[in-house]
Amino acid sequence: MPKLRTEPNWEFLLTASQASLRSYEFSRLTLAANLRKEIVTLLDQVIDETSAALVARALLNQPARGVLDQDREAARGSGMGVTLDVVSDNVFSDRRAG
């Protein structure tokens, strides 16, 4: 990400025509709007990833989770073809790998 200049070029601003000042103002406002969009996109991504992690943490903290895992392993090891109705390990299967 390029480093952004925060200090305007005062010499240019003090000697610029009105048309140049309008153009400069418009370009700064456009940049600010684009940065705002990027921030919103990043915040949405942070919220999505954090909520996915919280779902995993909630599942890890369930006392019955260990029992379900043991039942699943017992069913697999029995060779009797027993299946358990469980939620897929891939909760977010609709997401494409990035």
Secondary structure by P-SEA (a helix, b strand, c coil): ccccccccaaaaaaaccaaaaaaaaaaaaaaaaaaaaaaaaaaaaaaaaaaaaaaaaaaaaccaaaaaaaaaaaaaaacccccccccccccccccccc
